Amino acid sequence: MIAVLRLGHRPFRDKRITTHVALVARTFGADEIYIDTKDESIEKNITSINHRFGGKFKVQTDVKPRSIIKSWKGAIVHLTMYGAPLQTAIDALHEKKHQNLLIIVGADKVPAEYYTYADWNVSIGNQPHSEVAALALFLDRYTNKSWEHKKLHGPIEIIPSQQGKNVIIHEGEDDTDA
């Protein structure tokens, strides 16, 4: 189980970025995302994507971050520019073979207490960066690129093609992954 905890979502400012965090989480192998602020439009958007493209990715908004962290059974990783180098953390996490992983990504400045909650504060470069890119890099490496081979079965299927769009519409298909 891989979950993402999005801190500091500001609906009027961060709607697209938080949606992109959720889309990256979904595509790159996470099972769900928790967002600290209520945002029904993100919930509807991600649910709609699951119905159209398949999958069981869950989105919960208006969560209490400290409650999620306190009840989490597994490793907690905070993506930042101040932590341990990415590959060092990935190697250590693989060595411990955690069943559950909670990945914290911030929107705004993350309060200092979250650095102490994390088992690993992971640096995705030591420069300001996008939380979307940080999450994609982390999940790609953590899952050993397994997301590339994951098949989700929904009414819409995109077939890789060097040129043009190759889309298959499956009438009456189930929208869950196999």
N, C-alpha and C positions, 0 to 999 in steps of 0.2 A: 504494500500500500504506500503510495506516494501522494502526499497532499501539499498544497501551497497555501500559505497564510499571507494574504495581502494586507499590509498595514497602511493606514493613512489615506485610504481612498477618498477623494473629494469629487463627488458626482459631477459637478459642473465643470471641473477642470480636468479630471483624470478619466472620464468615461471611456475614451478610445484606448488609452494606455492600459487601463485595468482590463478592458475587453481583450486586448492583445496579450496581456499576461495570462489570462484564462485560456485563450486560444493556443498559445505556446504550451502551457501546461498540459492541455488536452492532447495536442498533437505529439508532444515529445515524451509522453508516457506517464503523466500524473493521473491519478484517479479522481481527484477532486480539488476544489479551491474554496477557501474560506475568505470572505471579504468582510472587513470590520464595519462597513457602513451599508445600510440598507440601499439596495439599488435593484429595483424590479426589472428595469430594462436590460441589465446585464444578465439577470437570471433568465428572462425570456429569450434573449439572444442566444445564449449558450444552449438552452434547452432546444431551441429551434434547430441549431446546428446539429445536435445529437440526433434529432428526428430525421433530418435530411441526409446526413452523412454517416449515421450510425454511431454507436458507442454508448457508454454508460457514465460518462464524465459527469460529476455532480458539482453544482455551484450552490453555495450557501452565503447569503449576505446577512448583515446585521449580527455578526457573531461577536462574542467577547473574546478577544485574542488571549488574554491571560487564562481564561477557562480552557480554551483549546490547548494551550501549551501545558497547563497543569495536568490535564487528563491524557495527554499524549503518551502512548506506549511505544517508544522507539526513539530514534535519533532526531535531533533538531539541528538544522543547518540554517544559518543566517547569511544571505548573500550580501556582500558589502564591498567596499574598496579598502577596508582596513584589516582584513583577516589574514588567515593562513593562505598560502598559494593554492590555487585551484587543484592542481594535480596532487599535491600533498594530501589535501582533504579527501579527494576522490579515492586515492590509494588506501587511506586509513578507513574510510567508510566501507570499501570493498572487503578489506581484511576482516572487519568486524561482522560483515554479512547481516546487517540490520534488516529485519522484516518490514519495519515501518519507518518512513522518513517524512518529516515535516520540514518544508523549506519556507523560510520567512523572507519576503521581499517587501521593501518599503516603497511608498509613494513620495512621502515627505521625509524630512529628517526623522530617522528612527530613534526613539528614546533610548538612552543608555542602558536601561534595564534589560532590553531585549538582547543585548550583547552577552549578558550574564545568563540568560535563559538558554542560549544556544550551546549545544555540545561542540559545534564548529562554527566559527565566524569565518566565512570563506571569501577570499579576495578574488574578484574577477577583474584582475588588473588593479593597479594602485592609482587609478585616475577616475574622475567622475564618469559614470557610464549609465546606460539604460538598463532598467530592471528587466525589460523584455529580453534584451540580448544576454544579460547575465543568466537569466533562467534558462534560456535556450542552450547556452554553452554548458551550464552545469548539468542539465538533464541529458543532453547528448552524451556527455562523457560518463555520467553516473550510470546510464542505462546501456553503455557500450553500443550506442546507435541502434538498439533493438527497435526503437520507434519506427525506423525505416521499413521494417518488415511486418509491422502490426497491421492486420486487416480489420477494418470496421465495416460492418455490413449495413447499409442503409439504402434508401431509394435512389440516392445519387452516388455514382462511383466515378472517380476521376482516374483515367488510364494515362500513365506517363507517356508523353509524346514530345519529341524534340520540336515539332512545329505544330501549331494549331491547338485547338482544344478538343480533347477526346473525352466526352462525357457520356456515360450510360445511365439511363433512367430505368430503374427496376420497378415495375408496377407491382404494388401489393407486397413489397419486400418488408420483412421485419426490420425494425430500426435498432436492433441491439447487436453488439459484437459477438462473434462466435468464439 
